[in-house]
Amino acid sequence: MKQQQQAMYLLAKKYPIFNLKQKDTYIEFNTYFFGPLDFPSPFQGQAIEILLTLTNKFPSSSPSIGVASSTIWHPNIDFHSGSVCVDQLNSNWNSKIDLITIIEDILPSLFVSPNPADPLNHDAAKQFSASQEDYAIRAKEIIMKKKVKYEDIKKNFEKVPEYFENKLKEYHLFPGTEIVETVKAPIFKKQNCQVHLRTDDDDIGL
């Protein structure tokens, strides 16, 4: 369990961890990641709650990741269970990938470049393939109904890491930084993304 705890410790320096459960064979907890900030998509600037499970085989085996609420209309996320399907967390898993890389690179890239050819949500995949504009409109409508707000995040913590608080400000989710949206449903344009592996020094800010 030592490697799982170390990974969680490094993550907690930057991102809040809550609903922690430690069992003999796994560690499970919730945290947040952010939709792409500068790339126009239905998830632009959104905070999204996820559930991570690290088994005793981590990092040899990938963590299990699910969106914690059914507010995501996405080809590679099951709308009901929240399960996430992405190659870097399955067939292309690399044991050098850490949790920060998953949260800041892999998951956001999934929201920039969906893969409708390998869907968990077949209806979303069909809509995305037929019309990215129609897909973007529906995805935006769904996430805006239950989007995560600062009050939702704050209720779980007395204090959040400074790095995460600065992220909230950058994404205009911190009180006093709110912006008025001028685009109802930005078009979801497909773009290739590369995942850059980080080092432990990167994770702890050295």
Protein Blocks (a to p, Z undefined) as FASTA:
>chain_A
ZZmmmmmmmmmmmpccehiacdfkbccddddddddfklccfkgoiacdddddddfkbckb
ccddddfbdcbccfklcfklopacdfklmmmpcfkbcfklmmmmmmmmmmmmccfklcfb
lmlmmmmmmommlmmmmmmmmmmmmpccfklmmmmpfbdcfklmmmmmmnopaghiaccd
fbfbacddddddddddddfklmnoZZ
